[in-house]
Amino acid sequence: MIRIVQISDTHFGEEFKPEKFREAVRQINEMEPELVILSGDIVTWGIHTEFREAYEAIGDIQAEVFAIPGNHDARNDGLKYFRLYFGEVKKSTRLDDLVIAGVNSTLPDSDDGYVGEEQRRWVERTFRRNCINMLVLHHHVVPVPHTGRNQNVLIDAGEVVESLMLHCHGGVVLAGHRHVPYSTKLLRTHIIHAGTLSSYKVLMPDNNYNVIEFEEESIRLKLRFVHRGEVEVGRFAIKHGMPGAVELYRRLSSTHRVLFIASDAAAAEKIARVFNRLSPENMHASVATPESRRIGELLEGADYTVALEDFSRADEVWEELSQDEVEARLRGLVEKLLGAAGGER
């Protein structure tokens, strides 16, 4: 079993309740968790004195602390102090078969959250198919009720949710932000929010934190109030895999860039024009010559490459085809790119 404690929204500074924090640290040290995850809003205004106070107090936690920033940490250029005391804003670690990826969902001087394409791709590369995968961020992936701002989710929540469904393979999302503990399930992904550990802006009977225990195929979640005991939220089965409909919709909405490569650019342009006439709305063909200075960049940006002469880096080579054969090949290429996505041809 792996035991993780999730704390969040400590809000060192003017919102901070030191007696709640000290008691929570005592309890956490008694539990001896493998890891403590701090899911953002460590401080209130993002200033240096707050971060220094937070670093010194969090140092009393005996377990390793895995911290990511929240929107309050990013205020007043505060991420430079976050890095000074808590390391990079994007990081990963692994405990046995549990892979943990933490991202920076903050925008400078804004309460809104955004993960962005670069971080989503990094998470996809970090996750492992045969492991339990955990994403840690500050902002909500899905709306959380009883917060007063139920729609305060990531700007790119749809893209993050799709990425989780395609690449999480059964796993967990940990977040904070609105000071309300809550858990729900999104297909095979368990989403767990922490409340505030030590802010006076507490929207529950008491300040609180999560205790999460991982076994081979299940998660046990407990909500621990600092001075009012513990609530067993439940035990949930971990189901790996992905619903087929997610991949279907992804293929239908994806774009396909085709690159035709030939020394005779004019001939390739004619073929590309025919392809663009035959292809559906989400495909487009362009042309390059093998001698182009940008050939490496163009190849990297293409989803499929067709050479009209011998070219080892092409996906297909079409040589000496008649006009009828070219059109037949183009129709076949369109079908290949559509794959099993279905829909009208």
Residue, then its C-alpha position, 0 to 999 in steps of 0.5 A: m500500500i502507498r499512503i499519500v496525504q494531499i494538503s492544499d491552499t495553506h495561504f501563508g500570509e494574512e489568511f493563515k491560521p498557524e494553529k491549524f497548520r501545526e496540528a495538521v503537521r503533527q497528525i501527518n507526521e504520525m501517519e508516516p505517509e510516503l509523500v505529501i502533495l501540496s496542490g497550490d496556493i501555498v501563500t496569499w500574495g506571492i511575496h517573498t516573506e510569505f514563501r520564506e515563512a511557508y518553506e520554514a513551516i513546511g520543513d516540519i513535515q517529515a515526509e517528502v513534499f511534492a508542491i505545485p503552484g496555485n493562482h495566489d502563488a503566481r501573484n506579484d511575480g511570485l513564481k520566482y519565489f516558488r522556484l527558489y523554495f519549492g523547485e520547478v513549477k512542473k515536475s514528476t516523481r514515481l512511487d513503485d507503480l504510481v506515476i505522479a505528474g504535477v503541472n503549473s495551471t496558473l496565469p500571472d495575476s489571474d485567478d483563471g487556470y490554464v495548462g496549455e498544449e506543451q504541458r499536456r504533451w509532457v504529461e502524456r509522455t510522462f504517464r505509463r500505460n501499466c501504472i496508476n497515473m496521477l495528475v496534480l494541478h491547482h485548478h478544477v478540471v470539472p466544476v465543483p458544487h458548493t463553492g460559490r463559483n461552480q464554473n471556475v474550471l480550467i480555460d482548456a478543461g476540455e482538452v485536459v479532460e480528453s488528454l486524461m481519457l486518452h492517456c491516463h489509463g485509469g488514474v487520479v487527478l488531485a486539485g485544490h483552489r476553491h477550499v471545498p473537498y470533493s471527489t467525483k469520477l470521470l469515466r475511468t479517472h478519479i478526480i479528488h479536490a482538497g479543501t483548505l488546510s489553514s486558511y480562515k476562508v474555510l467552506m466546511p465545518d473545519n480546515n481539512y486535508n485528504v488521505i489517499e491510500f493506493e492498493e493494487e486495484s483500488i483507492r481508499l479516500k479519507l477526509r481528515f478534519v484538523h480538529r473534528g475527526e475523519v470521514e471515510v469517503g470510500r474505496f474505489a476500483i481502479k479500471h485501466g483502459m479507455p472508452g473507444a468513443v473517446e478515440l473515435y471523436r478524437r479522430l473525427s476532430s483531428t486535422h491531417r497534414v499531408l506533404f507531397i515531396a518531389s524535385d518537380a514542384a509543379a507536378a507535385e502542386k497539381i497532385a496536391r490540388v487534386f488531393n485538396r479537392l477530394s479531401p474532407e474539411n479536416m485535411h490539407a496537402s502542401v508541397a516541398t522539394p527534397e532540397s528545401r532548406r525547411i525539409g526537416e521542419l516540414l517533415e516533422g510538421a506533416d502527419y503523412t508524407v508522399a514522395l513522387e520519386d525515391f525518398s527514404r524519409a517518406d511514408e509512401v513513394w508513388e512513381e510513374l503513375s498515370q493521371d487515373e492512377v494518381e486520382a485512385r491513389l489520392r482517394g485511397l489516401v483520404e480513406k486511409l487517413l480517415g481510418a475507422a472514424g466512420g461518418e459520410r465519405 
